Amino acid sequence: MSDNTSKPIYAKPPLPLEAQADLLLNRGLQGIAKPDLIAVLGRVSYYRWRGYTYPYQDNTLPDTPFFDGAQWNWIQYDYEFDRDLRALVFDAIERVEVSLRTQLVLQVSLDHGARWYADSSLFFNRAAWSRDIKDLYADWERSKEVFVEHHKSTYDDNDPPPAWKILETTSLGILSRYYSNLNLALPCKQRIAGFWGFSRASTKVLVNWFHHLNLVRNICAHHGRLFSRILKVTPIFPTGSTPPWVDYWPNHNRIYASLCIVVKLLRAASPEVRIDDTLRSLIARLRPGQLPSLGFPGDWESQPLFAKDAHRGLQ
């Protein structure tokens, strides 16, 4: 805990469901009867709803009143939209993660052997490598996968498992850290970048994208809010990207930037999978004026990456 004594102690007491409903209704929420609101709050917590009520409240005032005419169904609609958006993004990032894992196993193992992840000479930051390999081994030890149990019961405990086994038990975060830390001069690192359509000079952009998608993936995995959220890992906008791409991002820290990255990387990871049409249908559900809160420009559908006649094959 921090020893900062200048901050106040959080003193708000827990409230029963009826009092929670009264709080929302007294602040001006319309369009839902109190018994129905109590029932909703018993299924989805008040604090979870707060992220979705926030845009409809005047948060500059202490009691955060709702703006005139704010309707419950607007908030519920945004909540359901966010659930569908999260499912779409999570599925897409899963495909990117699987391909990154595959490329690491294939390219680095062929050049440096089955246990390359344990060779510190391949990494430019030895302290980071030391941390990452501890996390990698910890994931392996925690895993209850059948192939892990079989390996442990069959092979020498002092012999590290091959990359194609141990990397199957770890997270996108560790995969992205391993790729980031590989020496830039290694041909295998450049081949992996090339798989995604990136040159050696733009490898840092790809690394940044993987870090950003790991943040978004974790939000999705924990059922967090993507709707109108400011994302803390800022993605780099590449210049001179191979087409199709977009002309700009209005806001680097909103989900539109993440979606551009996902759609771009999916062209290599799963070229047969197109989320463009699903995304169009999803975004069409938004009310006028909501696009900026997700970072979308008004002309997003005409951007080359999302244009219906965009090239659909590998880059």
Sine and cosine of phi, psi and omega as CSV:
sin_phi,cos_phi,sin_psi,cos_psi,sin_omega,cos_omega
0.00,0.00,0.54,-0.84,0.02,-1.00
-0.95,0.30,0.50,-0.86,0.07,-1.00
-0.99,-0.11,0.28,0.96,0.00,-1.00
-0.94,0.33,0.94,-0.34,-0.07,-1.00
-1.00,-0.04,-0.02,1.00,-0.03,-1.00
-0.99,0.14,-0.23,0.97,-0.02,-1.00
-1.00,0.01,0.59,-0.81,0.01,-1.00
-0.96,0.30,0.38,-0.93,0.10,-0.99
-0.98,0.18,0.70,-0.72,0.05,-1.00
-0.94,0.34,0.87,-0.49,-0.14,-0.99
-0.84,-0.54,0.13,0.99,-0.01,-1.00
-0.94,0.35,0.76,-0.65,-0.02,-1.00
-0.99,0.14,0.35,-0.94,0.14,-0.99
-0.92,0.40,0.55,-0.83,-0.03,-1.00
-0.87,-0.49,0.63,-0.77,0.13,-0.99
-0.92,0.39,0.28,-0.96,-0.09,-1.00
-0.84,0.54,-0.64,0.77,-0.02,-1.00
-0.88,0.47,-0.66,0.75,0.01,-1.00
-0.93,0.37,-0.58,0.81,0.07,-1.00
-0.89,0.46,-0.69,0.72,0.03,-1.00
-0.89,0.45,-0.68,0.74,0.03,-1.00
-0.87,0.50,-0.64,0.77,-0.01,-1.00
-0.86,0.51,-0.72,0.69,0.00,-1.00
-0.93,0.38,-0.70,0.72,-0.03,-1.00
-0.93,0.37,-0.64,0.77,0.01,-1.00
-0.93,0.38,-0.38,0.92,0.05,-1.00
-1.00,0.08,0.01,1.00,0.14,-0.99
0.96,-0.29,0.15,0.99,0.04,-1.00
-0.91,0.41,0.71,-0.70,-0.04,-1.00
-0.86,-0.52,0.28,-0.96,0.17,-0.99
1.00,-0.01,0.20,0.98,0.05,-1.00
-0.51,-0.86,0.69,-0.73,0.03,-1.00
-0.97,0.22,0.47,-0.88,-0.06,-1.00
-0.84,0.54,-0.72,0.70,0.01,-1.00
-0.86,0.50,-0.61,0.79,0.02,-1.00
-0.93,0.37,-0.63,0.78,0.01,-1.00
-0.92,0.40,-0.65,0.76,0.06,-1.00
-0.86,0.50,-0.68,0.73,0.00,-1.00
-0.89,0.46,-0.66,0.75,0.01,-1.00
-0.89,0.45,-0.71,0.71,-0.03,-1.00
-0.92,0.40,-0.36,0.93,0.08,-1.00
-0.97,0.23,-0.30,0.95,0.01,-1.00
-0.98,-0.20,-0.61,0.79,0.01,-1.00
-0.78,-0.63,0.82,-0.57,-0.20,-0.98
-0.92,0.40,0.46,-0.89,0.05,-1.00
-0.80,0.60,-0.71,0.70,-0.09,-1.00
-0.93,0.37,-0.52,0.85,0.07,-1.00
-0.93,0.37,-0.63,0.78,0.03,-1.00
-0.91,0.42,-0.42,0.91,-0.11,-0.99
-0.84,0.54,-0.59,0.81,0.02,-1.00
-0.91,0.42,-0.39,0.92,-0.02,-1.00
-0.99,-0.15,-0.42,0.91,0.09,-1.00
-0.99,0.17,-0.40,0.92,-0.11,-0.99
-0.77,0.64,-0.73,0.68,-0.03,-1.00
-0.90,0.43,-0.29,0.96,-0.06,-1.00
-0.97,-0.22,0.17,0.99,-0.01,-1.00
-0.87,-0.50,0.46,-0.89,0.10,-1.00
-1.00,0.05,1.00,-0.07,-0.11,-0.99
-0.99,0.13,0.07,1.00,0.10,-1.00
-0.99,0.11,-0.24,0.97,-0.01,-1.00
-0.98,-0.20,0.51,-0.86,-0.07,-1.00
-0.85,0.53,-0.61,0.79,-0.05,-1.00
-1.00,-0.06,0.12,0.99,0.07,-1.00
0.64,0.77,0.88,0.47,-0.01,-1.00
-0.93,0.38,0.46,-0.89,0.10,-0.99
-0.96,0.30,0.54,-0.84,0.11,-0.99
-0.92,0.40,0.45,-0.89,-0.04,-1.00
-0.81,0.58,0.76,-0.65,0.08,-1.00
0.99,0.10,0.07,1.00,-0.02,-1.00
-0.89,0.46,0.82,-0.57,-0.10,-0.99
-0.96,-0.29,0.61,-0.79,0.04,-1.00
-0.86,0.51,-0.63,0.78,-0.07,-1.00
-0.92,0.40,-0.41,0.91,0.12,-0.99
-0.89,0.45,-0.72,0.69,-0.04,-1.00
-0.91,0.41,-0.71,0.70,0.00,-1.00
-0.90,0.44,-0.61,0.80,0.01,-1.00
-0.90,0.44,-0.69,0.73,0.04,-1.00
-0.89,0.45,-0.62,0.78,0.01,-1.00
-0.88,0.47,-0.72,0.69,0.00,-1.00
-0.93,0.37,-0.61,0.79,0.09,-1.00
-0.85,0.52,-0.71,0.71,-0.04,-1.00
-0.90,0.44,-0.61,0.79,0.05,-1.00
-0.87,0.50,-0.70,0.72,-0.01,-1.00
-0.94,0.34,-0.62,0.78,0.06,-1.00
-0.89,0.46,-0.70,0.71,-0.01,-1.00
-0.87,0.49,-0.68,0.74,0.00,-1.00
-0.89,0.45,-0.67,0.74,0.01,-1.00
-0.89,0.45,-0.73,0.68,-0.04,-1.00
-0.92,0.39,-0.67,0.74,-0.04,-1.00
-0.89,0.46,-0.69,0.73,0.02,-1.00
-0.89,0.46,-0.67,0.75,-0.01,-1.00
-0.92,0.39,-0.68,0.73,-0.01,-1.00
-0.92,0.39,-0.55,0.83,0.08,-1.00
-0.83,0.56,-0.68,0.74,-0.01,-1.00
-0.92,0.40,-0.63,0.78,0.06,-1.00
-0.91,0.42,-0.69,0.72,0.01,-1.00
-0.87,0.50,-0.71,0.70,-0.01,-1.00
-0.88,0.47,-0.65,0.76,0.01,-1.00
-0.94,0.34,-0.62,0.78,0.07,-1.00
-0.88,0.47,-0.71,0.71,0.03,-1.00
-0.86,0.51,-0.71,0.70,-0.01,-1.00
-0.88,0.48,-0.71,0.71,-0.01,-1.00
-0.91,0.41,-0.64,0.77,0.06,-1.00
-0.88,0.47,-0.74,0.67,-0.01,-1.00
-0.88,0.48,-0.74,0.67,-0.09,-1.00
-0.93,0.37,-0.85,0.53,-0.17,-0.99
-0.95,0.33,-0.71,0.70,-0.07,-1.00
-0.97,0.24,-0.60,0.80,0.00,-1.00
-0.91,0.42,-0.65,0.76,0.00,-1.00
-0.89,0.45,-0.56,0.83,-0.01,-1.00
-1.00,0.06,-0.55,0.84,-0.20,-0.98
-0.76,-0.65,0.20,0.98,0.12,-0.99
1.00,-0.04,0.13,-0.99,-0.14,-0.99
-0.93,0.36,-0.39,0.92,-0.09,-1.00
-0.88,-0.48,0.59,0.81,-0.04,-1.00
-0.86,0.52,-0.52,0.86,-0.04,-1.00
-0.89,0.47,-0.32,0.95,0.00,-1.00
-0.99,-0.12,0.06,1.00,-0.03,-1.00
-0.99,-0.15,0.98,-0.21,-0.09,-1.00
-0.91,0.42,-0.37,0.93,-0.04,-1.00
-0.93,0.37,-0.26,0.97,-0.02,-1.00
-0.99,0.10,-0.08,1.00,-0.14,-0.99
-0.85,-0.52,0.64,-0.77,-0.08,-1.00
-0.99,0.12,-0.37,0.93,0.03,-1.00
-0.91,-0.40,0.99,-0.14,-0.10,-1.00
-0.93,0.37,-0.56,0.83,0.02,-1.00
-0.91,0.42,-0.68,0.73,0.04,-1.00
-0.91,0.42,-0.65,0.76,0.04,-1.00
-0.87,0.50,-0.68,0.73,0.00,-1.00
-0.87,0.50,-0.66,0.75,0.05,-1.00
-0.92,0.39,-0.70,0.71,-0.08,-1.00
-0.92,0.39,-0.63,0.78,-0.02,-1.00
-0.94,0.34,-0.53,0.85,0.09,-1.00
-0.90,0.44,-0.69,0.73,0.03,-1.00
-0.91,0.41,-0.61,0.79,0.01,-1.00
-0.90,0.44,-0.73,0.69,0.03,-1.00
-0.90,0.44,-0.60,0.80,0.01,-1.00
-0.89,0.45,-0.66,0.75,0.06,-1.00
-0.89,0.46,-0.66,0.75,0.03,-1.00
-0.88,0.48,-0.70,0.71,-0.04,-1.00
-0.93,0.36,-0.53,0.85,0.01,-1.00
-0.98,0.21,-0.38,0.93,-0.13,-0.99
-0.91,0.42,0.65,-0.76,0.07,-1.00
-0.95,-0.32,0.26,0.97,0.02,-1.00
-0.87,0.49,0.57,-0.82,-0.02,-1.00
-0.87,0.50,-0.66,0.75,-0.04,-1.00
-0.92,0.39,-0.48,0.88,0.06,-1.00
-0.94,0.33,-0.73,0.69,0.03,-1.00
-0.88,0.48,-0.64,0.77,0.02,-1.00
-0.90,0.44,-0.69,0.73,0.01,-1.00
-0.88,0.47,-0.71,0.71,-0.03,-1.00
-0.91,0.42,-0.56,0.83,-0.02,-1.00
-0.99,0.13,-0.23,0.97,-0.11,-0.99
-0.96,-0.28,-0.60,0.80,-0.17,-0.99
-0.92,-0.40,0.33,-0.94,-0.03,-1.00
-0.83,0.56,0.78,-0.62,-0.01,-1.00
-0.89,0.46,-0.43,0.90,-0.03,-1.00
-1.00,0.08,-0.05,1.00,-0.01,-1.00
-0.98,-0.21,0.93,-0.37,-0.05,-1.00
-0.86,0.50,0.56,-0.83,0.03,-1.00
-0.93,0.38,0.39,-0.92,0.04,-1.00
-0.94,0.35,0.35,-0.94,-0.05,-1.00
-0.85,0.53,-0.62,0.79,-0.06,-1.00
-0.93,0.37,-0.26,0.97,0.11,-0.99
-1.00,-0.07,-0.80,0.61,-0.14,-0.99
-0.93,0.38,-0.56,0.83,0.00,-1.00
-0.95,0.32,-0.33,0.94,0.08,-1.00
-0.94,0.35,-0.30,0.96,-0.07,-1.00
-0.99,-0.17,0.01,1.00,-0.10,-0.99
-0.93,-0.36,0.04,-1.00,-0.16,-0.99
-0.99,-0.13,0.23,-0.97,0.11,-0.99
-0.86,0.50,-0.58,0.81,0.01,-1.00
-0.86,0.51,-0.73,0.68,0.00,-1.00
-0.95,0.32,-0.61,0.79,0.07,-1.00
-0.85,0.52,-0.71,0.70,-0.03,-1.00
-0.92,0.38,-0.57,0.82,0.03,-1.00
-0.93,0.37,-0.64,0.77,0.05,-1.00
-0.89,0.45,-0.72,0.70,0.00,-1.00
-0.90,0.43,-0.68,0.73,0.00,-1.00
-0.85,0.53,-0.62,0.79,-0.13,-0.99
-1.00,0.06,-0.17,0.98,0.07,-1.00
-0.87,0.50,0.63,-0.77,0.05,-1.00
-0.84,0.55,0.73,-0.69,-0.08,-1.00
-0.89,0.46,-0.48,0.88,-0.05,-1.00
-0.96,0.27,-0.20,0.98,-0.04,-1.00
-0.93,0.37,0.81,-0.59,0.04,-1.00
-0.84,0.54,-0.55,0.83,-0.02,-1.00
-0.90,0.43,-0.57,0.82,0.03,-1.00
-0.91,0.41,-0.62,0.78,0.01,-1.00
-0.95,0.33,-0.56,0.83,0.05,-1.00
-0.91,0.41,-0.61,0.79,0.05,-1.00
-0.90,0.43,-0.69,0.72,0.06,-1.00
-0.87,0.50,-0.66,0.75,0.01,-1.00
-0.89,0.45,-0.56,0.83,0.05,-1.00
-0.84,0.54,-0.60,0.80,-0.03,-1.00
-1.00,0.01,0.01,1.00,0.01,-1.00
1.00,0.05,0.40,0.92,-0.03,-1.00
-0.92,-0.39,0.59,-0.81,0.08,-1.00
-1.00,0.07,0.16,-0.99,0.07,-1.00
-0.85,0.53,-0.65,0.76,-0.06,-1.00
-0.91,0.41,-0.42,0.91,-0.05,-1.00
-0.96,-0.27,0.25,0.97,0.00,-1.00
-0.85,0.52,-0.58,0.82,-0.02,-1.00
-0.89,0.46,-0.49,0.87,0.05,-1.00
-0.92,0.38,-0.71,0.70,0.01,-1.00
-0.87,0.49,-0.69,0.73,0.05,-1.00
-0.86,0.52,-0.73,0.69,0.03,-1.00
-0.87,0.50,-0.65,0.76,0.01,-1.00
-0.89,0.45,-0.67,0.74,0.03,-1.00
-0.89,0.46,-0.66,0.75,0.04,-1.00
-0.89,0.46,-0.68,0.73,0.01,-1.00
-0.89,0.45,-0.72,0.69,-0.02,-1.00
-0.91,0.41,-0.48,0.88,0.07,-1.00
-0.90,0.44,-0.66,0.75,0.07,-1.00
-0.87,0.49,-0.74,0.67,-0.03,-1.00
-0.90,0.43,-0.66,0.76,0.02,-1.00
-0.86,0.51,-0.68,0.74,-0.01,-1.00
-0.93,0.37,-0.58,0.81,0.10,-1.00
-0.87,0.49,-0.72,0.70,0.00,-1.00
-0.90,0.44,-0.70,0.72,-0.06,-1.00
-0.89,0.46,-0.50,0.86,0.00,-1.00
-0.98,-0.19,0.30,0.96,0.09,-1.00
0.87,0.50,0.55,0.84,0.01,-1.00
-0.98,0.20,0.12,-0.99,-0.07,-1.00
-1.00,0.03,0.78,-0.62,0.18,-0.98
-0.99,-0.16,-0.47,0.88,-0.07,-1.00
-0.87,0.49,0.84,-0.54,0.05,-1.00
0.82,0.58,0.44,0.90,-0.03,-1.00
-1.00,-0.01,0.59,-0.81,0.15,-0.99
-1.00,-0.05,0.88,-0.48,-0.06,-1.00
-1.00,0.02,0.72,-0.69,-0.22,-0.98
-0.99,0.16,-0.39,0.92,0.07,-1.00
-1.00,-0.08,0.94,-0.35,-0.09,-1.00
-0.98,0.18,0.87,-0.49,0.03,-1.00
-0.97,0.24,0.53,-0.85,0.04,-1.00
-1.00,0.10,0.73,-0.68,0.10,-0.99
-1.00,0.07,0.88,-0.47,-0.07,-1.00
-0.98,0.18,0.58,-0.82,0.14,-0.99
-0.98,-0.19,0.61,-0.79,0.01,-1.00
0.94,0.34,0.49,0.87,0.00,-1.00
-0.93,0.37,0.55,-0.83,0.06,-1.00
-0.90,0.44,0.66,-0.75,-0.01,-1.00
-0.95,0.31,0.39,-0.92,-0.04,1.00
-0.99,0.13,0.54,-0.84,0.04,-1.00
-0.55,-0.83,-0.13,-0.99,0.01,-1.00
-0.94,-0.35,0.34,-0.94,-0.04,-1.00
-0.98,0.20,-0.48,0.88,-0.09,-1.00
-0.19,-0.98,0.27,-0.96,0.22,-0.98
-0.89,-0.45,0.83,-0.56,0.08,-1.00
-0.89,0.45,-0.53,0.85,-0.04,-1.00
-0.57,-0.82,0.87,-0.50,-0.08,-1.00
-0.95,0.32,-0.33,0.94,-0.14,-0.99
-0.95,-0.31,0.34,0.94,0.07,-1.00
-0.93,-0.38,0.20,-0.98,-0.17,-0.99
-0.92,0.39,-0.36,0.93,0.05,-1.00
-0.86,0.52,-0.69,0.73,0.03,-1.00
-0.87,0.50,-0.67,0.75,0.03,-1.00
-0.88,0.47,-0.66,0.75,-0.01,-1.00
-0.92,0.40,-0.62,0.79,0.08,-1.00
-0.86,0.51,-0.70,0.72,0.01,-1.00
-0.89,0.46,-0.73,0.69,-0.03,-1.00
-0.88,0.48,-0.74,0.67,-0.01,-1.00
-0.88,0.47,-0.65,0.76,0.02,-1.00
-0.89,0.45,-0.75,0.66,-0.06,-1.00
-0.95,0.32,-0.48,0.88,0.04,-1.00
-0.89,0.45,-0.43,0.91,0.00,-1.00
-0.90,0.43,-0.41,0.91,0.11,-0.99
-0.99,-0.11,-0.68,0.74,-0.10,-0.99
-0.94,0.33,-0.66,0.75,-0.03,-1.00
-0.54,-0.84,0.96,0.26,-0.09,-1.00
-0.88,0.47,-0.32,0.95,0.02,-1.00
-0.99,0.14,-0.19,0.98,-0.04,-1.00
-0.99,-0.17,0.83,-0.56,0.02,-1.00
-0.87,-0.50,0.88,-0.47,0.05,-1.00
-0.99,-0.17,0.01,1.00,-0.09,-1.00
-0.85,0.53,-0.76,0.65,-0.05,-1.00
-0.92,0.40,-0.64,0.77,0.05,-1.00
-0.88,0.47,-0.66,0.75,0.01,-1.00
-0.90,0.43,-0.67,0.75,0.04,-1.00
-0.86,0.51,-0.70,0.71,0.00,-1.00
-0.90,0.44,-0.61,0.79,-0.01,-1.00
-0.93,0.37,-0.74,0.67,-0.04,-1.00
-0.92,0.40,-0.48,0.88,0.03,-1.00
-0.90,0.44,-0.30,0.95,0.02,-1.00
-0.98,0.21,-0.26,0.97,-0.02,-1.00
-0.95,0.32,0.49,-0.87,0.08,-1.00
-0.99,0.16,0.42,-0.91,0.05,-1.00
-0.81,0.59,0.69,-0.72,0.02,-1.00
1.00,-0.08,-0.13,0.99,-0.02,-1.00
-1.00,0.02,-0.30,0.95,-0.05,-1.00
-0.82,0.57,-0.70,0.72,-0.03,-1.00
-0.87,0.49,-0.50,0.87,-0.02,-1.00
-0.93,0.37,-0.30,0.95,0.08,-1.00
-0.97,-0.25,0.04,1.00,0.04,-1.00
1.00,0.10,0.15,0.99,-0.03,-1.00
-0.98,0.18,0.71,-0.71,0.18,-0.98
-0.98,0.19,0.35,-0.94,-0.01,-1.00
-0.90,0.43,-0.43,0.90,-0.05,-1.00
-0.98,-0.20,0.43,0.90,-0.15,-0.99
-0.87,0.49,-0.58,0.82,-0.05,-1.00
-0.94,0.35,-0.35,0.94,0.02,-1.00
-1.00,-0.08,-0.03,1.00,0.07,-1.00
-0.91,0.41,0.59,-0.81,-0.09,-1.00
-0.80,0.60,-0.60,0.80,-0.04,-1.00
-0.90,0.43,-0.52,0.85,-0.09,-1.00
-0.95,-0.31,-0.07,1.00,0.00,-1.00
-0.88,0.47,0.65,-0.76,-0.09,-1.00
-0.90,0.43,-0.39,0.92,0.01,-1.00
-0.99,-0.14,0.25,0.97,-0.01,-1.00
-0.90,0.44,0.49,-0.87,0.04,-1.00
-0.85,0.53,0.74,-0.67,-0.11,-0.99
-0.97,-0.26,-0.03,1.00,-0.07,-1.00
-1.00,-0.07,-0.19,-0.98,0.08,-1.00
-0.91,0.41,0.47,-0.88,0.00,-1.00
-0.96,0.30,0.00,0.00,0.00,0.00
